Amino acid sequence: MNPVWVPVVRARTPWARFKGLLGDRALPSGCGLLFERCRAVHTLGMRRAIDVVFLGPEGRVLEMHRGLGAGRIAYCRKARGVLELAAGDAWRLGLWTGCQVLLIDREAQR
């Protein structure tokens, strides 16, 4: 099994973590927003569905929620981080439960 490379923008500041993708233009196709040290996300107030990928140690995919609609909460107790992608990008990137994700920094900070 080959790892899947995913370009990411890291949500590093408290404001970036709070805001996430709310009210924002979508990220470029195939690029995700990474929340490190995170186990849960919500889509309250979001205008579009997103793919949510929960990552464990060494970037292994523990759980995925494809096309998570507005007004929802997703949680994974064992997660070490969460990757938010545009709806459909998890499939386009070839992500599946158990695969290893290797992250490529697209920007220094969001």
Sequence and secondary structure as in RCSB ss.txt:
>XXXX:A:sequence
MNPVWVPVVRARTPWARFKGLLGDRALPSGCGLLFERCRAVHTLGMRRAIDVVFLGPEGRVLEMHRGLGAGRIAY
CRKARGVLELAAGDAWRLGLWTGCQVLLIDREAQR
>XXXX:A:secstr
   EEEEEEE  SHHHHHHTTTTS    TT EEEEES  EEE TT SS EEEEEE GGGBEEEEEEEE TT EEE
 TT SEEEEEETTHHHHHT  TT BEEEEEEES  
